[in-house]
Amino acid sequence: MIPVTELLALFKSGDKGVFDKVYRCYYSEIFSFVKYKFALKEEVAEDITHEIMLKAYQKLDDLKDKEKI
């Protein structure tokens, strides 16, 4: 797994592939949490996980204290 600080540095540098890297690093962990915590069907959990990943990526630039992640 790529450290969050490294992913943020890539994002800040304008790396166009950072979303893919974040997605690959965190998708399965978030998917498992969503699916089992809320006892959802796999398709629903996939949709929610995708939305979470997209929202998180869109909000990366809004982080005020990136060192505390």
N, C-alpha and C positions, 0 to 999 in steps of 0.2 A: 504494500500500500504506500502510495506517495504521501509524504507529510503535508498537512494542510498548509503550512507556511510556504512550502515549495509550490503548491498549486496556486496560492494567492500571488506569489511572485510571478509565475507564468501568466496569470490573468492580467496582472498589472503591466507586464511587458508587452501585452497585446497578442500573446500566443493564441492563434485561432483554433488550435486543437485542444485547448484547456477544458472545454465542456466535455469532450469525449473522454478525457483523462479522468475528470471528476466522476463522470457517469460510470465508467468502468471500475473505479476504485470503490465507490460507495453504493452502487445500485443494489447488489445482493444483500448487503447488510440492512439497508433501509427497507427493501422489499420484504425481507423476512420479518422485520419488526412490524411492519404494517399488516402483513397477512396474518401473523399469529396473534398479535396483540388484539386485533379487532375481528378475528375469525372471519375473514373475508374470502370470497371466491378469488381464485388466482387472477382472473381477468380484471377484477375490480382493484385488487391490490397492485397490479401492474400499472393501471391507469393512475392511481393515487401516487405511486412511487414516481412515475414519470413527471407528474405535476409538481411534486416536492422537489425533484431534481431541477426542473426548469425554474421554479420560483427561487430556489437557493442560488442558482447561477445568476439570475437577473438581479439579485440583491447583493452579490459579492462586492460591488463597488460602494455600497452604502455602509459597509462595516466601518465602525469608528475605531475600534481597538483590535486590529487584526492579530496582535501578538497574544491575545487572551483566548484565542480559538482552541 
